[in-house]
Amino acid sequence: MTSTETKKEEFRKYLERAGVIDQLTRVLVGLYEEPEKPSNAIDFIKSCLGAPSDTDVEKLKAENDELKDKVRDLERKVEELQQELENERANH
């Protein structure tokens, strides 16, 4: 066997041990058996493998930004309340 053939065979064995070949086979069989073929086979495969869709990612980024803003607002409120508490303690 040549070096290239050996590397290919080692890689194939690695994929087999890792379960990649079985998982890809299941996904491709699922796509084959799908009565209504999806318009985007790549998205179908990604979905079967558990990858988030692009819209999920954008939605999560927007939610993350919103939550960061909320945290900043709450941190400011905590600082204000701590200052008020210190002022009250100083006056009594």
C-alpha distances in whole Angstrom, upper triangle without the diagonal:
4,7,8,6,6,10,11,10,12,14,15,16,18,20,20,21,24,25,24,23,26,28,27,27,31,32,30,32,35,35,35,37,40,43,44,41,41,42,39,36,35,38,37,34,35,38,36,34,37,37,41,42,43,47,46,45,48,51,49,50,53,54,53,55,58,57,57,60,62,61,63,66,66,65,68,70,70,71,74,75,74,77,79,79,79,82,84,84,85,88,89
4,5,5,6,9,10,11,12,14,15,17,18,20,21,22,24,26,25,24,27,29,27,28,31,32,31,33,36,35,35,38,40,43,44,40,41,41,38,35,34,37,37,34,35,38,36,34,37,37,40,41,42,46,45,44,47,49,48,48,52,53,51,53,56,56,56,59,61,60,61,64,65,64,67,69,68,69,72,73,73,75,78,78,78,81,83,82,84,87,88
4,5,5,6,9,10,10,12,14,15,16,18,20,21,22,24,23,23,26,28,26,27,31,31,30,32,35,35,35,38,40,43,43,40,40,40,37,34,32,35,36,32,33,36,35,32,35,35,38,39,40,44,43,41,44,47,45,45,49,50,48,50,54,53,53,56,58,56,58,61,61,61,63,66,65,66,69,70,70,72,74,74,75,77,79,79,80,83,84
4,5,5,6,9,10,11,12,14,15,17,18,20,21,23,21,20,24,25,24,25,28,28,27,29,32,32,32,35,37,40,40,37,36,36,34,31,29,32,33,29,30,33,32,30,33,32,35,36,37,40,40,39,41,44,43,43,46,48,46,48,51,51,50,54,55,54,56,59,60,59,62,64,63,64,67,69,68,70,73,73,73,76,78,78,79,82,83
4,5,5,6,9,10,10,12,14,15,16,18,20,21,20,18,22,24,22,23,26,27,26,28,31,30,30,33,35,38,39,35,36,36,33,30,29,32,32,29,30,33,31,29,32,32,35,36,37,41,41,39,42,45,44,44,47,48,47,49,52,52,52,55,57,56,57,60,61,60,63,65,65,66,69,70,69,72,74,74,75,78,79,79,81,83,84
4,5,5,6,9,10,11,12,14,15,16,18,20,19,18,22,24,23,23,27,28,27,29,31,31,31,34,36,40,40,37,37,38,35,32,30,33,33,29,30,33,31,29,32,32,35,37,38,42,41,40,43,45,43,44,47,48,47,49,52,51,51,54,56,55,56,60,60,59,62,64,64,65,68,69,68,70,73,73,73,76,78,77,79,82,83
4,5,5,6,9,10,10,12,14,15,16,18,17,17,20,22,21,22,25,26,25,27,30,30,30,33,35,38,39,35,35,36,32,29,27,30,30,27,27,30,29,26,29,29,32,34,35,38,38,36,39,42,40,40,44,45,43,45,48,48,47,51,52,51,53,56,56,56,58,61,60,61,64,65,65,67,69,69,70,73,74,74,76,78,79
4,5,5,6,9,10,11,12,14,15,17,15,14,18,19,18,19,22,23,22,24,27,26,27,30,31,35,35,32,32,32,30,26,25,28,28,24,25,28,26,24,27,27,30,32,33,36,36,35,38,40,39,39,43,44,42,45,47,47,47,50,52,51,53,56,56,56,58,60,60,61,64,65,65,67,70,70,70,73,75,74,76,79,80
4,5,5,6,9,10,10,12,14,15,15,13,17,19,18,18,22,23,22,24,27,27,27,30,32,35,36,33,33,34,31,28,26,29,29,25,26,29,27,25,28,28,32,33,35,38,37,36,40,42,40,41,45,45,44,46,49,49,49,52,53,52,54,57,57,57,60,62,61,62,66,66,66,68,71,71,71,74,76,75,77,80,81
4,5,5,6,9,10,11,12,14,14,14,17,19,18,19,22,23,23,25,27,28,28,31,33,36,37,34,34,35,32,29,27,29,29,25,26,29,27,24,27,27,31,32,34,37,36,35,38,40,39,39,43,44,42,45,47,47,46,50,51,50,52,55,55,54,57,59,59,60,63,64,63,66,68,68,68,71,73,73,74,77,78
4,5,5,6,9,10,11,12,11,11,15,16,15,17,20,20,20,22,25,25,26,28,30,33,34,31,31,31,28,25,23,26,26,22,22,25,23,21,24,24,27,29,30,34,33,32,35,37,35,36,40,40,39,41,44,43,43,47,48,47,49,52,52,52,55,56,56,57,60,61,61,63,65,65,66,69,70,70,72,75,75
4,5,5,6,9,10,11,10,9,12,14,13,14,17,18,18,19,22,23,23,25,27,31,32,29,29,30,27,24,22,25,24,20,21,24,22,20,23,23,27,29,30,34,33,32,35,37,36,37,40,41,40,42,45,44,45,48,49,48,50,53,53,53,56,58,57,59,62,62,62,65,67,67,68,71,72,72,74,76,77
4,5,5,6,9,10,10,10,12,14,15,15,18,19,20,21,24,25,25,27,29,33,34,31,31,33,30,26,25,27,26,22,23,26,23,21,24,25,28,30,32,36,34,34,37,39,37,38,42,42,41,43,46,45,45,49,50,49,51,54,53,53,56,58,57,59,62,62,62,65,67,67,67,70,72,71,73,76,77
4,5,5,6,9,9,10,12,14,14,16,18,19,20,22,23,24,25,28,29,33,34,31,31,32,29,26,24,26,25,21,21,24,22,19,22,22,26,28,30,33,32,31,34,36,34,35,39,39,37,40,43,42,42,45,46,45,47,50,50,50,53,55,54,55,58,59,58,61,63,63,64,67,68,68,70,72,73
4,6,5,6,5,6,9,10,10,12,14,15,16,18,20,21,22,24,25,29,30,27,27,28,25,22,20,22,21,18,18,20,18,16,19,19,23,25,27,30,29,28,32,33,32,33,36,36,35,38,41,40,40,44,45,44,46,49,49,49,52,53,53,54,57,58,58,60,62,62,63,66,67,67,69,72,72
4,5,5,6,5,7,10,11,11,13,15,16,17,19,21,21,23,25,29,30,28,28,29,27,23,22,24,22,19,20,22,19,17,20,21,25,27,29,32,31,30,34,35,34,35,39,39,38,41,43,42,43,46,47,46,48,51,51,51,54,55,55,56,59,60,60,62,64,64,65,68,69,69,71,74,74
4,5,8,9,10,11,13,14,16,18,19,20,22,23,24,26,28,31,33,30,30,32,29,26,24,26,25,21,21,23,20,18,20,22,26,28,30,33,31,31,35,36,34,35,39,38,37,40,43,41,42,45,46,45,47,50,50,49,53,54,53,55,58,58,58,61,63,62,63,66,67,67,69,72,72
4,6,8,9,10,11,13,14,16,17,19,20,22,23,25,26,30,31,28,28,30,27,24,22,23,22,18,18,20,18,15,17,18,22,25,27,30,28,27,31,32,30,32,35,35,34,37,39,38,38,42,42,41,44,46,46,46,49,51,50,51,54,55,54,57,59,59,60,63,64,64,66,68,69
4,6,5,6,9,10,11,12,14,15,17,19,20,21,23,26,28,26,25,27,25,21,20,21,20,16,17,18,15,13,15,17,21,23,26,29,27,27,30,31,30,32,35,34,34,37,39,38,39,42,43,42,44,47,46,47,50,51,50,52,55,55,55,58,60,60,61,64,65,65,67,69,70
4,5,5,6,8,10,11,12,14,15,16,18,20,21,25,26,23,23,24,22,18,17,18,17,13,14,16,13,11,14,15,19,21,23,26,25,25,28,29,28,30,33,33,32,35,37,37,37,41,41,41,43,46,46,46,49,50,50,52,55,55,55,58,60,59,61,64,65,65,67,69,70
4,6,5,6,9,10,10,12,14,15,16,18,20,23,24,22,22,24,22,18,17,19,17,14,15,17,14,13,16,18,21,23,25,28,27,27,31,32,31,32,36,36,35,38,40,40,41,44,45,44,47,49,49,49,52,54,53,55,58,58,59,61,63,63,64,67,68,68,70,73,73
4,6,5,6,9,10,10,12,14,15,16,18,22,23,21,22,24,22,18,18,19,17,14,15,17,13,12,15,18,21,23,26,28,27,27,31,32,31,33,36,36,35,38,40,40,41,44,44,44,47,49,49,49,52,54,53,55,58,58,58,61,63,63,64,67,68,68,70,73,73
4,5,5,6,9,10,11,12,14,15,17,20,21,19,19,22,19,16,15,16,14,11,12,13,10,8,12,14,17,19,22,25,23,24,27,28,27,29,32,32,32,35,37,36,37,40,41,41,43,45,45,46,49,50,50,52,54,55,55,58,60,59,61,64,64,65,67,69,70
4,5,5,6,8,10,10,12,14,15,19,20,17,17,19,17,13,12,14,12,9,11,12,10,9,12,14,17,18,21,24,23,23,27,28,27,29,32,32,32,35,37,37,38,41,42,41,44,46,46,47,50,51,51,53,56,56,56,59,61,61,62,65,66,66,69,71,71
4,5,5,6,8,10,10,12,14,18,19,17,17,20,18,14,14,16,14,11,14,15,12,12,15,17,20,21,24,26,26,27,30,31,30,32,35,35,35,38,40,40,41,44,45,45,47,49,49,50,53,54,54,56,59,59,60,62,64,64,66,68,69,70,72,74,75
4,6,5,6,9,10,10,12,16,17,16,16,19,18,14,15,15,13,10,13,13,9,10,13,16,19,20,23,25,24,25,29,29,29,31,34,33,34,37,38,38,40,43,43,43,46,48,48,49,52,53,52,55,57,57,58,61,62,62,64,67,67,68,70,72,73
4,5,5,6,9,10,10,14,15,13,13,16,14,11,11,12,9,6,9,10,6,8,11,13,16,17,20,22,21,22,25,26,26,28,31,31,31,34,36,36,37,40,40,41,43,45,45,46,49,50,50,53,55,55,56,59,60,60,62,65,65,66,68,70,71
4,5,5,6,9,10,13,14,12,12,15,13,10,11,12,10,8,11,12,10,11,14,16,18,18,21,23,23,24,27,28,28,30,33,33,34,37,38,38,40,43,43,44,46,48,48,49,52,53,54,56,58,58,59,62,63,63,65,68,68,69,71,73,74
4,5,5,6,8,12,14,12,14,17,16,12,14,15,12,11,14,14,11,13,16,18,21,21,24,26,25,27,30,31,31,33,35,35,36,39,40,41,42,45,45,46,49,50,50,52,54,55,56,58,60,60,61,64,65,65,67,70,70,71,73,75,76
4,5,5,6,10,11,10,11,15,14,11,13,13,10,9,12,12,9,12,14,16,18,18,22,23,23,25,27,28,28,31,33,33,34,37,38,38,40,42,43,43,46,47,48,49,52,52,53,55,57,57,59,61,62,63,65,67,68,68,71,73,73
4,5,5,9,9,7,8,11,11,8,10,11,8,8,11,11,9,12,15,16,18,17,20,22,22,24,26,27,27,30,32,32,33,36,37,37,39,42,42,43,46,47,48,49,52,52,53,55,57,58,59,61,63,63,65,67,68,69,71,73,74
4,6,8,10,8,10,13,13,10,13,14,11,11,15,15,13,15,18,20,22,21,24,25,26,27,30,30,31,33,35,36,37,40,41,41,43,45,46,47,49,51,51,53,55,56,57,59,61,61,63,65,66,67,69,71,72,73,75,77,77
4,6,9,9,11,15,15,13,16,16,13,13,17,16,13,16,19,21,23,22,25,26,26,28,31,31,32,34,36,36,38,40,41,42,44,46,46,47,50,51,51,53,56,56,57,59,61,61,63,65,66,67,69,71,71,72,75,77,77
4,6,6,8,12,13,11,14,14,10,12,15,14,12,16,18,19,20,19,22,23,23,26,28,28,29,32,33,33,35,37,38,39,41,43,43,45,47,48,49,51,53,54,54,57,59,59,60,63,64,64,66,68,69,70,72,74,75
4,6,9,12,14,13,17,16,13,15,18,17,16,19,21,22,23,22,24,25,25,28,30,30,31,34,35,35,37,40,40,41,43,45,45,47,49,50,51,53,55,56,57,59,61,61,63,65,66,66,69,71,71,72,75,76,77
4,6,9,12,11,15,14,12,14,17,16,15,19,20,21,21,20,22,22,23,26,27,27,29,32,32,33,35,37,38,39,41,43,43,45,47,48,49,51,53,54,55,57,58,59,61,63,64,65,67,69,69,71,73,74,75
4,6,8,8,12,12,9,12,15,14,14,17,19,19,20,18,20,21,22,24,26,26,28,30,31,32,34,36,37,38,40,42,43,44,46,47,48,50,52,53,54,56,58,58,60,62,63,64,66,68,69,70,72,74,75
4,5,6,9,8,7,10,12,11,12,15,16,16,17,14,16,17,18,21,22,23,24,26,28,29,30,32,33,35,37,38,39,41,43,44,45,47,49,49,51,53,54,55,57,59,60,61,63,65,65,67,69,70,71
4,6,9,9,9,12,13,13,15,17,18,17,17,14,16,16,19,20,21,22,24,26,27,28,30,32,33,35,36,38,39,41,42,44,45,47,48,49,51,53,54,55,57,59,60,61,63,65,66,67,69,70,72
4,6,6,6,9,10,11,13,15,16,14,15,12,13,14,16,18,19,20,22,24,25,26,28,30,31,32,34,36,37,38,40,42,43,44,46,47,49,51,52,53,55,57,58,59,61,63,64,65,67,68,70
4,5,5,6,9,10,11,12,14,13,15,13,15,17,18,19,21,22,23,25,27,28,29,31,33,34,35,37,38,40,42,43,44,45,48,49,50,52,54,55,56,58,59,60,62,64,65,66,68,70,71
4,5,5,6,9,10,11,12,11,12,11,12,15,16,16,18,20,21,22,25,26,27,29,30,31,33,35,36,37,39,41,42,43,45,46,47,49,51,52,53,55,57,58,59,61,62,63,65,67,68
4,5,5,6,9,10,10,9,9,7,9,11,12,14,16,17,18,20,22,23,24,26,27,28,30,32,33,34,36,38,39,40,42,43,44,46,48,49,50,52,54,55,56,58,59,61,62,64,65
4,5,5,6,9,10,10,11,10,12,14,14,16,18,19,20,22,24,25,26,28,30,30,32,34,35,36,38,40,41,42,44,45,46,48,50,51,52,54,56,56,58,60,61,62,64,66,67
4,5,5,6,9,9,11,11,14,16,16,17,20,21,21,23,25,26,27,29,31,31,33,35,36,37,39,41,41,42,45,46,47,49,51,51,52,55,56,57,58,61,62,62,65,67,67
4,5,5,6,5,8,8,11,13,13,13,16,17,17,19,22,22,23,25,27,27,29,31,32,33,35,37,38,39,41,42,43,45,47,48,49,51,53,53,55,57,58,59,61,63,64
4,5,5,5,7,7,11,12,11,13,16,16,17,19,21,21,22,25,26,26,28,31,31,32,34,36,36,38,40,41,42,44,46,47,48,50,51,52,54,56,57,58,60,62,63
4,5,8,10,11,15,16,15,16,20,20,20,22,25,24,25,28,29,29,31,34,34,35,37,39,39,40,43,44,44,47,49,49,50,53,54,54,56,58,59,60,62,64,65
4,6,9,11,14,16,15,16,19,20,19,21,24,24,24,27,29,28,30,33,33,33,36,38,38,39,42,43,43,45,47,48,49,51,53,53,55,57,58,58,61,63,63
4,6,9,13,14,12,13,16,17,16,18,21,20,21,24,25,25,26,29,30,30,32,34,34,35,38,39,39,42,44,44,45,48,49,49,51,53,54,55,57,59,60
4,6,9,11,10,10,13,14,13,15,18,18,18,21,23,23,24,27,28,28,31,33,33,34,37,38,38,40,42,43,44,46,48,48,50,52,53,54,56,58,59
4,7,8,6,7,10,11,10,12,15,15,15,18,20,20,22,24,25,25,28,30,30,31,34,35,36,38,40,40,41,44,45,46,47,50,51,52,54,55,57
4,5,5,6,9,10,11,13,14,15,16,19,20,21,23,25,26,27,29,30,31,33,35,36,37,39,41,42,43,45,46,47,49,51,52,53,55,57,58
4,5,5,6,9,10,11,12,14,15,17,19,20,21,23,24,26,27,29,30,32,33,35,36,38,39,41,42,44,45,46,48,50,51,52,54,56,57
4,5,5,6,8,10,11,12,14,15,17,18,20,21,23,24,26,27,29,30,32,33,34,36,38,39,40,42,44,45,47,48,49,51,53,54,56
4,6,5,6,9,10,10,12,14,15,16,18,20,21,22,24,26,27,28,30,31,32,34,36,37,38,40,42,43,44,46,47,49,51,52,53
4,5,5,6,9,10,10,12,14,15,16,18,20,21,23,24,25,27,29,30,31,33,35,36,37,39,41,41,43,45,46,47,49,51,52
4,5,5,6,9,10,11,12,14,15,17,18,20,21,23,24,26,27,29,30,32,33,35,36,38,39,41,42,44,45,47,48,50,51
4,5,5,6,9,10,11,12,14,16,17,18,20,21,23,24,26,27,29,30,32,33,35,36,38,39,41,42,43,45,47,48,50
4,5,5,6,9,10,10,12,14,15,16,18,20,21,22,24,25,26,28,30,31,32,34,36,37,39,40,41,43,45,46,48
4,5,5,6,9,10,11,12,14,15,17,19,20,21,23,24,26,27,29,30,31,33,35,36,38,39,41,42,44,45,47
4,5,5,6,9,10,11,12,14,16,17,19,20,22,23,25,26,27,29,30,32,33,35,36,38,39,41,42,44,46
4,5,5,6,9,10,10,12,14,15,16,18,20,21,22,24,26,27,28,30,31,33,34,36,37,39,41,42,43
4,5,5,6,9,10,10,12,14,15,16,18,20,21,23,24,26,27,29,30,31,33,35,36,37,39,41,42
4,5,5,6,9,10,11,13,14,15,17,19,20,21,23,25,26,27,29,30,32,33,35,36,38,39,41
4,5,5,6,9,10,11,12,14,16,17,18,20,21,23,24,26,27,29,30,32,33,35,36,38,39
4,5,5,6,9,10,10,12,14,15,16,18,20,21,22,24,25,27,28,30,31,33,34,36,37
4,5,5,6,9,10,11,12,14,15,17,19,20,21,23,24,26,27,29,30,32,33,35,37
4,5,5,6,9,10,11,12,14,16,17,19,20,21,23,24,26,27,29,30,32,33,35
4,5,5,6,9,10,11,12,14,15,16,18,20,21,22,24,26,27,28,30,32,33
4,5,5,6,9,10,10,12,14,15,16,18,20,21,22,24,26,27,28,30,32
4,5,5,6,9,10,11,12,14,15,17,18,20,21,23,24,26,27,29,31
4,5,5,6,9,10,11,12,14,15,17,18,20,21,23,24,26,27,29
4,5,5,6,9,10,10,12,14,15,16,18,20,21,22,24,26,27
4,5,5,6,9,10,11,12,14,15,17,18,20,21,23,24,26
4,5,5,6,9,10,11,12,14,15,17,18,20,21,23,25
4,5,5,6,9,10,10,12,14,15,16,18,20,21,23
4,5,5,6,9,10,10,12,14,15,16,18,20,21
4,5,5,6,9,10,11,12,14,15,16,18,20
4,5,5,6,9,10,11,12,14,15,17,19
4,5,5,6,9,10,10,12,14,15,17
4,5,5,6,9,10,11,12,14,16
4,5,5,6,9,10,10,12,15
4,5,5,6,9,10,11,13
4,5,5,6,9,10,11
4,5,5,6,9,10
4,5,5,6,9
4,5,5,6
4,5,5
4,6
4
